[in-house]
Amino acid sequence: MSRFAPLPEPPYYAVIFTAQLSKDTQGYAAMAEKMGELAASQPGYLGIESTRDAGGLGITVSYWLDEAALTNWKAVSEHLYAQKMGREKWYEHYTLRVAKVERAYAGPKGR
């Protein structure tokens, strides 16, 4: 299974979420898994790529068809609750960036 999201030709949107976990991560993994599943069920969702290092710094990029899909995802009640928990408990620091992908290139396949 590839760790790369299967994406269409641009344009589409990328939400880049970079976060440093706090020391209190109780419940975080289960919520992250639930949010991944919930996001995947939303109209306009295209895919996700995520990684985390041993020090707790993680980068997750979710891909969306258009701004309407982003707006709708942002308003999902379970997602709002996860955001609240992140701010109050799980994240020491985070940044969120939204970008419109105009071009995309890929490297060698099958290696």
C-alpha positions as a printed NumPy array, in Angstrom:
array([[  0.   ,   0.   ,   0.   ],
       [  1.366,   3.385,  -0.993],
       [  1.781,   6.163,   1.55 ],
       [  1.113,   8.65 ,  -1.248],
       [ -2.425,   9.892,  -1.801],
       [ -3.826,   9.006,  -5.244],
       [ -4.592,  12.474,  -6.55 ],
       [ -6.219,  13.833,  -9.691],
       [ -4.621,  16.366, -11.984],
       [ -4.547,  19.848, -10.418],
       [ -6.053,  22.148,  -9.464],
       [ -7.089,  21.003,  -5.994],
       [ -6.4  ,  22.16 ,  -2.454],
       [ -3.923,  20.999,   0.17 ],
       [ -4.325,  21.564,   3.905],
       [ -0.905,  21.293,   5.544],
       [ -1.102,  20.679,   9.281],
       [  2.177,  20.651,  11.212],
       [  2.02 ,  19.967,  14.943],
       [  4.259,  19.262,  17.891],
       [  2.584,  16.87 ,  20.316],
       [  2.448,  17.76 ,  23.982],
       [  3.388,  15.279,  26.702],
       [ -0.299,  14.378,  27.266],
       [ -1.336,  12.337,  24.249],
       [ -3.944,  10.139,  25.914],
       [ -6.715,   9.559,  23.377],
       [ -4.817,  11.26 ,  20.55 ],
       [ -4.11 ,   8.2  ,  18.38 ],
       [ -7.732,   7.034,  18.48 ],
       [ -8.983,  10.516,  17.605],
       [ -6.476,  10.873,  14.767],
       [ -7.629,   7.56 ,  13.293],
       [-11.28 ,   8.554,  13.665],
       [-10.659,  11.936,  11.988],
       [ -8.888,  10.219,   9.083],
       [-11.886,   7.949,   8.549],
       [-14.359,  10.801,   8.944],
       [-12.466,  13.049,   6.528],
       [-12.404,  10.251,   3.957],
       [-16.213,  10.108,   4.062],
       [-16.63 ,  13.81 ,   3.271],
       [-17.631,  15.068,  -0.19 ],
       [-14.624,  16.537,  -1.981],
       [-12.009,  14.602,   0.022],
       [ -9.18 ,  13.394,  -2.219],
       [ -6.624,  11.807,   0.117],
       [ -4.13 ,  12.245,   2.93 ],
       [ -0.401,  11.876,   3.582],
       [  0.977,  11.913,   7.108],
       [  4.208,  11.344,   8.999],
       [  5.468,  11.828,  12.554],
       [  9.01 ,  11.721,  13.92 ],
       [ 10.171,  10.182,  17.196],
       [ 10.135,  13.62 ,  18.848],
       [  6.41 ,  14.09 ,  18.213],
       [  6.579,  16.509,  15.279],
       [  3.988,  15.51 ,  12.692],
       [  3.   ,  16.754,   9.269],
       [ -0.323,  15.808,   7.727],
       [ -1.411,  16.987,   4.303],
       [ -5.032,  16.43 ,   3.361],
       [ -6.203,  17.067,  -0.173],
       [ -9.578,  18.486,  -1.18 ],
       [-11.352,  19.08 ,  -4.461],
       [-12.332,  22.7  ,  -3.787],
       [-12.791,  25.398,  -1.153],
       [-16.39 ,  24.359,  -0.511],
       [-15.192,  20.905,   0.557],
       [-12.664,  22.542,   2.921],
       [-15.333,  24.786,   4.433],
       [-17.694,  21.86 ,   4.954],
       [-14.974,  19.724,   6.587],
       [-14.019,  22.558,   8.911],
       [-17.638,  22.713,  10.171],
       [-18.132,  18.981,  10.946],
       [-18.979,  18.778,  14.664],
       [-16.669,  15.836,  15.447],
       [-13.843,  17.66 ,  13.682],
       [-14.55 ,  20.812,  15.708],
       [-14.324,  18.739,  18.906],
       [-10.994,  17.2  ,  17.784],
       [ -9.658,  20.703,  17.07 ],
       [-10.673,  21.824,  20.563],
       [ -8.946,  18.829,  22.159],
       [ -5.835,  19.502,  20.098],
       [ -5.65 ,  23.123,  21.214],
       [ -6.378,  22.329,  24.876],
       [ -4.516,  19.061,  25.367],
       [ -2.604,  17.367,  22.565],
       [ -0.591,  20.064,  20.788],
       [  2.255,  22.086,  22.184],
       [  2.251,  24.117,  18.965],
       [  0.715,  23.802,  15.493],
       [  0.406,  25.589,  12.184],
       [ -2.194,  25.099,   9.495],
       [ -1.739,  26.25 ,   5.936],
       [ -4.129,  26.024,   3.007],
       [ -2.74 ,  26.047,  -0.513],
       [ -4.169,  25.696,  -3.987],
       [ -2.137,  23.144,  -5.919],
       [ -1.637,  24.421,  -9.451],
       [  0.974,  21.896, -10.616],
       [  2.115,  18.482,  -9.393],
       [  4.988,  16.249, -10.455],
       [  5.909,  12.692,  -9.478],
       [  9.151,  10.721,  -9.512],
       [  9.985,   7.173, -10.518],
       [  7.354,   4.486,  -9.973],
       [  7.861,   0.875,  -9.097],
       [ 11.027,   1.2  ,  -7.017]])
